[in-house]
């Protein structure tokens, strides 16, 4: 479990324990203390190759990998002064997920195949300009998930893509919009893993957005354009 320190990651740990997991490796950059002996804290920065390799070597009994670690810098792509925010998002959300998949694929194969869960986003399919780098990183991670599913099918590994809009965590505290609870997302994901589902559309926003993809330029982006233009006009009045 990556990104286990708070928010959705912590809910995943609780959900796995609630379903009788014998052991949960809770990976985070700063390991937390847990009041359940089944939880094993792991120091894990998914952008650090040494830590990723060490985690795979230590966690040899894993049969489920949840790639949950992620960051969102909330910066536009064109209007930013430099590439640092977008590079950070790609490093964690795409390359970090790739590193974990590569490191743990042999572990999962040795344990009968197991499953990989990649926590993506509705931003995999639609890119609000205020967080353009985040959308790009999640689109890349979606492509990675689809490619990994094909590549790992022969070894019996289920690869699951999870998409949702706003999940009620610290990352989106200031967002005034409908949010789904982390516990609800976790329950849907674990049900999906048990049933062999390859994709989880956790809320109405993710389901409606994917349904609109054949007409995304017509259905999705005009609304985003209006929001973006309104934001720029608001700034001009300040």
Phi, psi and omega in degrees: 000115176263157181061040187274358189289332184199179174056227183298323180299316179296322178295325176297317179300312179299318181295319178295318178297320180296336179263011172090022178301135180287329182202139176231120174274114184260099183269133175200160182297324174239102185301136178270163169268146183231150182262020178231125183295345179283347180266125180248108180292137179232129173285117187210111168255115187292350177268000181255106183303325180295316180291322178297313179297318179297320179297317180295323179290325182281324188261061186284349182258013183290136172235003175216122175250124176249112177270094184249339183303134180196158176225154175222118184270347180055055177228143176286161181279313185278323185277000180279153180284334180209183185265007191298318182294313180296321178295320177300315181296318177294321180299316182277305191286328179256297186293327176295317177296318178299316181299318180293318179298315180296317184290324187262350178304314178295326177296313179296319179299318181293338181256023173098003178115301177060209184210152171241130175246120177255116178279107182257229184185161169298338178291352171297334188245340181220135190243094173299132185297333180294341177225049186298321179294323178297314179300317179298319181292324180284328173297317177296319179293327176296314177300317177301315181299315180295320179292318180296324179301315179292316184294327186259359182299321183298329180273003176085017181267123174281130178243120189245128174263130180246123180239137175206161172279237181277124174258138189285078179231178181298332183300328184238033181304319185275356181282127178259084182201162178302139181228146175264147182285146177303321181298324178294315178300313181300315180299317179296319181294312183293324173298318180295318178299317181297327182268355180084021179290143179262350181212136176241118172257101198278342184213175182298322182298316180293321180293316181292323180293316180294323179297333182273355187303321178299342181232034189299320181293332180272322188264319189268316191281333175302320178295317178297323179297318179297317179297317181294316180295321178296322178296318180294320179295322178298320178293323181295332180279344183289000000 
